[in-house]
Amino acid sequence: MQKNLIIITILFLFSSCANFLEVEPELAVSDEQSITNGKGAAAALNGVYNKLASDSYHGVSFRFITNLSGDNLRWVGNSPSNREFDVFEVFTSNSRVESLWNAIYSTINGANHIISKVPDIQDQAFTDAERARILGEAYFIRALNYFDLVRLWGGVPIVVKPTGSIEDGLGIARSDKAAVYEQILSDLEKAEQYLELTTVKSRASKGAVWAFRSTLYLYLERWQEAVNNANKVIEETTIYQLNKSYSDFYLSKNTAESIFEIDYTINNRNNYAINWLPGSLGGRREFLPTDDLINLLNNPLVGGDRRNLLLLDQDIYYGNMDFKPATGIDQVYVFRLAEIFLNRAEANVKLKKLADANNDLKKVRARANVSEVSDYANEEELERQIQLERRLEFAFEGKRWFDLIRTNKAKSTLGITKDYKLLLPIPQQLIFVDKEIEQNEGYK
């Protein structure tokens, strides 16, 4: 039987081998005695959010890989392992791929401990409402973990029980993509049952579940369900609204446009931000926007206010992701309202509701002060315009690579000649640990 692909993650958590990256002790949730009361459950959940935000996950690695794999950024730094994503020649030994895989399964393990133990906590001070919220957030984060995994690697092991030793992780084979998507839907259904609507955007909520499902159903080509979930978000106008200015959601945290964001503070910095700017502005200048993106953002017919995503310094355009010098305390967006409007627009094109699709496209373009805000009567052209809008609206938010793949445009747009390059390789260290583990096709 094919052994579990997370064995390296378990080793990563419980071994002192120098080949594995260390996890900060306060973030580990592996002790059976650590979640025994309400305070322990809350602390464990905070630890899971910290894992999600870590440099090995959404803090750096996930953003590097997804942005460099698309056509909006190009690598100009010195690290060969990062350049591999830019040129679509990723080796099985790539350290960033390995660290991301480990970080995601570590986050899943933390969520699994919460889901397994919180229902049985006996603590009079632990209210039913608090218990439900913690469970709902854990289910949501686990769903997001598997969504990231399946989009990057395809079929992966589905692990829904907490692991505390190497042996716990043996014997779980890779599931196919369909099964992973079913697991995501199941987790989101449970999360929806437990969570409430909230104006706190740095925590999972019922609105975040709807936003997540509206995106997920685009991948599954379940168009009406994508529309239905988008409607639920958009109709909650007291909580979710497009910001009046495009840059508002970057200049401030927890804005009306945000649905789910990963927050960073002075004590938990986002080390991704410093890679955008030159040394004279406090950065490391690791990547630059592509010429194609620069031309589009500077074109008032399509770019509008999104030209502010570019910073011109000494005749070089940099990606001005945060509209300000990189501080490391800036939030990372997972879902915001503009995406939900464009989700609904895309799904409505598939449902032949072109007027509705045009209306949503125009809302997003009008907010960005795009000078060309037209109706498109041709279905193919409208779909193309929606994808262009997504490219510019979320230029540096790591969505372009996945959009190209799910719309079958990645190979033609990026000049990729082999299908296998649309997925990452399974980390080579996994192959060393268990010879029965099969590599993704093409990387063998």
C-alpha positions as CSV (number, residue, x, y, z in Angstrom):
1,M,0.0,0.0,0.0
2,Q,1.2,3.5,-0.8
3,K,2.3,5.0,2.5
4,N,1.1,8.3,3.8
5,L,2.5,11.4,2.1
6,I,2.5,13.3,5.4
7,I,5.0,11.1,7.1
8,I,7.6,13.8,6.5
9,T,5.4,16.3,8.2
10,I,5.0,14.1,11.2
11,L,8.8,13.7,11.3
12,F,9.0,17.4,10.9
13,L,6.9,17.8,14.0
14,F,8.4,15.2,16.2
15,S,11.9,14.5,15.1
16,S,15.1,16.4,15.9
17,C,16.7,15.5,12.6
18,A,18.7,18.4,11.3
19,N,17.3,18.0,7.8
20,F,13.9,19.2,8.9
21,L,12.8,22.7,9.7
22,E,11.9,23.4,13.3
23,V,8.5,24.4,14.4
24,E,8.3,27.0,17.1
25,P,7.2,25.1,20.3
26,E,4.4,27.5,21.1
27,L,2.7,26.7,17.8
28,A,2.7,22.9,18.1
29,V,-0.6,21.4,19.1
30,S,0.4,17.7,19.6
31,D,0.1,17.2,23.4
32,E,-3.1,15.4,24.3
33,Q,-3.2,17.4,27.5
34,S,-3.0,20.8,25.8
35,I,-6.7,21.2,25.0
36,T,-8.6,20.4,28.2
37,N,-10.5,23.6,28.8
38,G,-11.8,26.7,27.1
39,K,-8.6,28.7,27.5
40,G,-6.6,25.8,26.1
41,A,-8.9,25.5,23.1
42,A,-8.7,29.2,22.4
43,A,-4.9,29.1,22.6
44,A,-4.8,26.1,20.3
45,L,-6.9,27.9,17.7
46,N,-4.6,31.0,17.9
47,G,-1.7,28.6,17.3
48,V,-3.5,27.3,14.1
49,Y,-3.9,30.8,12.9
50,N,-0.2,31.4,13.5
51,K,0.6,28.4,11.5
52,L,-1.6,29.6,8.6
53,A,0.2,33.0,8.8
54,S,3.7,31.6,9.1
55,D,6.5,32.3,6.6
56,S,6.4,28.7,5.5
57,Y,2.8,29.1,4.5
58,H,0.7,32.2,3.6
59,G,3.3,34.5,5.1
60,V,5.8,33.9,2.4
61,S,6.0,30.5,0.6
62,F,2.5,30.2,-0.7
63,R,2.7,33.8,-2.1
64,F,6.1,33.3,-3.7
65,I,5.0,30.2,-5.5
66,T,1.6,31.3,-6.7
67,N,2.7,34.8,-7.8
68,L,5.8,33.7,-9.5
69,S,4.0,30.9,-11.3
70,G,1.7,33.4,-13.0
71,D,2.4,36.1,-15.6
72,N,2.3,39.2,-13.3
73,L,5.7,38.9,-11.7
74,R,9.2,37.9,-12.7
75,W,12.0,36.8,-10.5
76,V,15.1,39.1,-10.3
77,G,16.5,37.8,-7.0
78,N,19.4,35.5,-6.3
79,S,17.7,32.3,-5.1
80,P,17.7,29.5,-7.7
81,S,14.9,27.7,-5.9
82,N,12.6,30.7,-6.3
83,R,13.5,31.2,-9.9
84,E,12.3,27.6,-10.6
85,F,8.7,28.8,-10.3
86,D,9.2,31.6,-12.7
87,V,10.5,29.4,-15.4
88,F,8.3,26.3,-14.7
89,E,11.3,24.1,-13.9
90,V,10.6,23.1,-10.3
91,F,12.9,20.3,-8.9
92,T,11.7,17.7,-6.5
93,S,14.3,19.0,-4.0
94,N,12.9,22.5,-4.0
95,S,13.1,23.7,-0.4
96,R,10.2,26.1,-0.6
97,V,7.9,23.4,-1.9
98,E,9.0,21.1,1.0
99,S,8.5,23.8,3.6
100,L,5.0,24.7,2.2
101,W,3.9,21.1,2.2
102,N,5.1,20.6,5.8
103,A,3.5,23.9,6.9
104,I,0.1,23.0,5.5
105,Y,0.0,19.6,7.0
106,S,1.2,21.0,10.3
107,T,-1.7,23.4,10.2
108,I,-4.1,20.6,9.4
109,N,-2.8,18.6,12.4
110,G,-3.5,21.6,14.6
111,A,-7.0,21.9,13.3
112,N,-7.5,18.2,13.7
113,H,-6.6,18.3,17.4
114,I,-9.2,21.1,18.0
115,I,-11.9,19.3,16.0
116,S,-11.2,16.0,17.9
117,K,-11.0,17.4,21.4
118,V,-13.1,20.5,21.8
119,P,-16.5,18.7,21.6
120,D,-15.5,16.7,24.8
121,I,-14.2,19.6,26.9
122,Q,-15.9,19.7,30.3
123,D,-15.5,23.3,31.5
124,Q,-18.3,25.3,33.0
125,A,-16.7,28.6,31.9
126,F,-16.6,27.3,28.3
127,T,-19.8,28.5,26.7
128,D,-21.6,26.7,23.9
129,A,-21.2,29.8,21.7
130,E,-17.4,29.8,22.2
131,R,-17.2,26.1,21.6
132,A,-19.1,26.4,18.4
133,R,-17.0,29.3,17.2
134,I,-13.7,27.6,17.8
135,L,-14.9,24.4,16.0
136,G,-16.3,26.4,13.1
137,E,-13.0,28.3,12.6
138,A,-11.0,25.0,12.8
139,Y,-13.2,23.4,10.1
140,F,-12.9,26.5,7.9
141,I,-9.1,26.6,8.2
142,R,-8.8,22.9,7.5
143,A,-11.0,23.3,4.4
144,L,-8.6,26.2,3.3
145,N,-5.6,23.9,3.9
146,Y,-7.0,21.2,1.6
147,F,-8.0,23.8,-1.0
148,D,-4.4,25.0,-1.2
149,L,-3.1,21.4,-1.3
150,V,-5.4,20.2,-4.1
151,R,-4.8,23.2,-6.3
152,L,-1.0,22.9,-5.9
153,W,-0.4,19.1,-5.9
154,G,-3.6,17.5,-7.1
155,G,-4.7,14.4,-5.1
156,V,-3.3,14.4,-1.6
157,P,-3.7,12.3,1.6
158,I,-6.9,13.3,3.5
159,V,-6.0,13.2,7.2
160,V,-8.9,14.1,9.6
161,K,-7.5,12.7,12.9
162,P,-4.8,14.3,15.0
163,T,-1.4,12.6,14.8
164,G,1.0,12.4,17.7
165,S,3.7,10.0,16.4
166,I,5.2,8.8,13.2
167,E,3.2,5.6,13.3
168,D,-0.1,7.5,13.4
169,G,0.5,8.7,9.9
170,L,1.3,5.5,8.1
171,G,-1.0,3.8,5.6
172,I,-3.0,6.7,4.4
173,A,-2.8,6.8,0.6
174,R,-3.3,9.8,-1.6
175,S,-6.9,10.5,-2.4
176,D,-8.0,11.7,-5.8
177,K,-8.9,15.3,-6.4
178,A,-12.7,14.6,-6.3
179,A,-12.4,13.2,-2.8
180,V,-10.3,16.1,-1.6
181,Y,-13.0,18.5,-2.9
182,E,-15.7,16.6,-1.2
183,Q,-13.7,16.8,2.1
184,I,-13.5,20.6,1.6
185,L,-17.2,20.9,1.0
186,S,-17.9,18.7,4.1
187,D,-15.7,20.9,6.3
188,L,-17.3,24.1,5.0
189,E,-20.8,22.7,5.7
190,K,-19.8,22.0,9.3
191,A,-18.1,25.5,9.5
192,E,-21.3,27.1,8.3
193,Q,-23.3,25.4,11.0
194,Y,-21.1,26.6,13.8
195,L,-20.1,30.1,12.7
196,E,-21.9,33.5,12.8
197,L,-21.7,36.6,10.7
198,T,-19.1,39.0,12.1
199,T,-17.4,42.3,11.3
200,V,-14.1,40.8,12.5
201,K,-12.4,39.9,9.2
202,S,-9.3,38.3,10.5
203,R,-11.2,35.3,11.8
204,A,-13.3,32.8,9.9
205,S,-17.0,33.6,9.7
206,K,-20.2,32.4,8.1
207,G,-19.6,35.1,5.4
208,A,-16.2,33.7,4.8
209,V,-17.7,30.3,4.3
210,W,-20.0,31.6,1.6
211,A,-17.2,33.5,-0.1
212,F,-15.0,30.3,0.0
213,R,-17.8,28.2,-1.5
214,S,-18.5,30.7,-4.3
215,T,-14.9,30.4,-5.3
216,L,-14.8,26.6,-4.9
217,Y,-17.8,26.1,-7.1
218,L,-16.1,27.8,-9.9
219,Y,-13.4,25.1,-9.8
220,L,-16.1,22.5,-9.7
221,E,-18.0,24.2,-12.5
222,R,-21.2,24.2,-10.4
223,W,-22.3,27.6,-11.7
224,Q,-25.6,28.1,-10.0
225,E,-24.2,27.2,-6.6
226,A,-21.4,29.7,-7.2
227,V,-24.0,32.3,-7.8
228,N,-26.1,31.3,-4.8
229,N,-23.2,31.6,-2.4
230,A,-22.0,34.8,-3.9
231,N,-25.5,36.2,-3.5
232,K,-25.4,35.5,0.2
233,V,-22.2,37.5,0.7
234,I,-23.2,40.4,-1.5
235,E,-26.7,40.7,0.1
236,E,-25.1,41.3,3.6
237,T,-24.5,45.0,2.8
238,T,-24.2,46.0,6.5
239,I,-21.0,43.9,6.7
240,Y,-19.6,43.7,3.2
241,Q,-19.3,46.6,0.7
242,L,-16.8,47.6,-2.0
243,N,-14.5,50.2,-0.6
244,K,-15.0,53.6,-2.3
245,S,-11.3,53.7,-3.3
246,Y,-9.3,50.8,-4.7
247,S,-6.4,51.4,-2.3
248,D,-8.6,51.6,0.8
249,F,-8.4,47.9,1.6
250,Y,-4.6,48.0,1.5
251,L,-4.3,51.2,3.6
252,S,-6.5,49.9,6.4
253,K,-7.2,46.6,8.0
254,N,-10.7,45.0,8.6
255,T,-12.4,47.2,6.0
256,A,-15.9,46.6,4.7
257,E,-14.5,45.0,1.5
258,S,-12.5,42.4,3.4
259,I,-14.2,39.0,4.0
260,F,-11.2,37.0,5.4
261,E,-7.7,38.4,5.8
262,I,-4.6,37.1,7.6
263,D,-3.5,39.7,10.0
264,Y,0.1,40.5,11.0
265,T,1.4,42.7,13.8
266,I,4.7,44.0,15.2
267,N,5.1,40.7,17.1
268,N,4.1,38.6,14.1
269,R,5.5,40.2,11.0
270,N,4.8,39.3,7.4
271,N,8.2,38.8,5.9
272,Y,6.8,38.6,2.4
273,A,6.3,42.4,2.1
274,I,10.0,43.3,2.1
275,N,10.6,41.4,-1.1
276,W,8.7,43.9,-3.2
277,L,10.8,47.1,-3.0
278,P,14.4,48.2,-3.6
279,G,16.9,48.5,-0.8
280,S,16.6,52.3,-0.9
281,L,12.9,51.8,0.2
282,G,13.6,49.2,2.8
283,G,13.1,46.1,0.6
284,R,15.1,43.3,-1.0
285,R,14.0,43.6,-4.6
286,E,13.3,39.9,-5.3
287,F,10.8,40.3,-8.0
288,L,9.4,42.9,-10.4
289,P,6.1,43.2,-12.3
290,T,6.2,42.0,-15.9
291,D,6.2,44.4,-18.7
292,D,2.8,43.1,-19.8
293,L,1.2,43.8,-16.4
294,I,2.8,47.3,-16.3
295,N,1.3,48.2,-19.6
296,L,-2.1,47.0,-18.5
297,L,-2.1,48.8,-15.2
298,N,-0.9,52.0,-16.8
299,N,-3.7,51.8,-19.4
300,P,-6.6,53.9,-18.1
301,L,-9.1,51.9,-20.2
302,V,-8.5,48.8,-18.0
303,G,-6.1,49.7,-15.2
304,G,-7.8,52.8,-13.7
305,D,-6.7,53.4,-10.1
306,R,-5.0,50.1,-10.0
307,R,-2.0,51.8,-11.5
308,N,-1.2,52.5,-7.8
309,L,-0.1,48.9,-7.6
310,L,3.0,50.2,-9.4
311,L,5.8,52.3,-7.9
312,L,8.2,54.0,-10.2
313,D,11.6,54.6,-8.7
314,Q,14.6,55.6,-10.8
315,D,13.0,54.4,-14.0
316,I,12.1,51.0,-12.6
317,Y,8.6,49.8,-11.8
318,Y,8.2,47.9,-8.6
319,G,5.1,46.2,-7.3
320,N,3.7,48.5,-4.7
321,M,1.6,45.8,-3.0
322,D,0.8,47.7,0.2
323,F,0.7,51.3,-1.2
324,K,3.3,52.2,1.4
325,P,6.8,51.1,2.5
326,A,6.9,47.5,3.6
327,T,6.5,47.3,7.4
328,G,5.7,43.6,7.8
329,I,2.5,44.3,9.7
330,D,0.3,44.4,6.6
331,Q,-2.6,41.9,6.1
332,V,-2.8,39.3,3.5
333,Y,-6.2,38.9,1.7
334,V,-7.7,35.5,1.2
335,F,-11.2,36.6,0.2
336,R,-12.6,40.1,-0.5
337,L,-15.8,41.3,-1.9
338,A,-14.5,42.3,-5.4
339,E,-13.7,38.6,-6.0
340,I,-17.2,37.6,-5.1
341,F,-18.7,40.0,-7.6
342,L,-16.4,38.6,-10.3
343,N,-17.2,35.0,-9.2
344,R,-20.8,35.8,-9.7
345,A,-20.1,37.4,-13.0
346,E,-18.1,34.5,-14.3
347,A,-20.8,32.0,-13.2
348,N,-23.6,34.0,-14.8
349,V,-21.8,34.0,-18.1
350,K,-21.8,30.2,-18.0
351,L,-25.5,30.4,-17.1
352,K,-26.1,32.7,-20.2
353,K,-27.1,35.6,-17.9
354,L,-25.0,38.2,-19.6
355,A,-26.8,41.2,-18.3
356,D,-26.2,40.2,-14.7
357,A,-22.6,39.4,-15.5
358,N,-22.0,42.7,-17.1
359,N,-23.5,44.5,-14.1
360,D,-21.1,42.9,-11.7
361,L,-18.1,43.5,-13.9
362,K,-19.1,47.2,-14.2
363,K,-19.3,47.5,-10.4
364,V,-15.7,46.4,-9.9
365,R,-14.4,48.5,-12.8
366,A,-16.3,51.6,-11.7
367,R,-14.8,51.3,-8.3
368,A,-11.4,51.2,-9.8
369,N,-12.2,54.3,-12.0
370,V,-11.6,52.4,-15.2
371,S,-12.5,54.7,-18.1
372,E,-13.9,51.9,-20.3
373,V,-17.0,50.5,-18.6
374,S,-19.0,48.8,-21.3
375,D,-21.5,46.1,-21.8
376,Y,-20.4,43.0,-23.7
377,A,-22.9,41.1,-25.8
378,N,-20.5,38.4,-26.9
379,E,-20.2,35.6,-24.3
380,E,-16.6,34.8,-25.2
381,E,-15.5,38.4,-25.0
382,L,-17.3,39.0,-21.7
383,E,-15.6,36.0,-20.2
384,R,-12.3,37.2,-21.4
385,Q,-12.9,40.7,-19.9
386,I,-13.9,39.1,-16.5
387,Q,-10.6,37.2,-16.5
388,L,-8.7,40.3,-17.4
389,E,-10.4,42.1,-14.6
390,R,-9.4,39.3,-12.1
391,R,-5.8,39.6,-13.3
392,L,-5.6,43.3,-12.6
393,E,-7.9,43.5,-9.5
394,F,-5.9,40.8,-7.7
395,A,-2.6,41.4,-9.5
396,F,-0.3,40.5,-6.6
397,E,-2.7,38.4,-4.5
398,G,-1.7,34.9,-5.8
399,K,-4.9,34.2,-7.8
400,R,-3.7,34.5,-11.4
401,W,-1.9,31.1,-11.5
402,F,-5.0,29.2,-10.3
403,D,-7.3,31.2,-12.6
404,L,-5.2,30.3,-15.6
405,I,-5.2,26.6,-14.7
406,R,-8.9,26.2,-13.9
407,T,-9.9,28.0,-17.2
408,N,-7.4,25.9,-19.2
409,K,-5.4,28.9,-20.2
410,A,-2.2,28.3,-18.4
411,K,-0.3,26.4,-21.1
412,S,-1.2,28.8,-23.9
413,T,-0.8,32.0,-21.9
414,L,2.5,31.0,-20.2
415,G,4.1,28.9,-22.9
416,I,4.1,25.7,-20.8
417,T,4.5,22.7,-22.9
418,K,3.9,19.8,-20.4
419,D,0.7,19.2,-18.4
420,Y,2.6,17.9,-15.4
421,K,4.1,21.4,-14.8
422,L,0.7,22.6,-13.8
423,L,1.2,20.8,-10.5
424,L,4.1,20.9,-8.0
425,P,6.3,17.9,-7.4
426,I,5.9,15.9,-4.2
427,P,8.9,16.9,-2.0
428,Q,11.8,14.6,-2.6
429,Q,12.3,14.1,1.1
430,L,9.0,12.2,1.1
431,I,10.4,9.8,-1.4
432,F,13.5,9.2,0.7
433,V,11.3,8.5,3.8
434,D,9.0,6.0,2.1
435,K,10.0,4.3,-1.2
436,E,6.4,3.4,-1.9
437,I,5.3,7.0,-2.3
438,E,4.6,7.8,-5.9
439,Q,5.8,11.1,-7.4
440,N,3.5,13.3,-9.4
441,E,3.6,12.2,-13.0
442,G,6.4,13.9,-15.0
443,Y,8.6,14.5,-12.0
444,K,9.7,10.8,-11.8
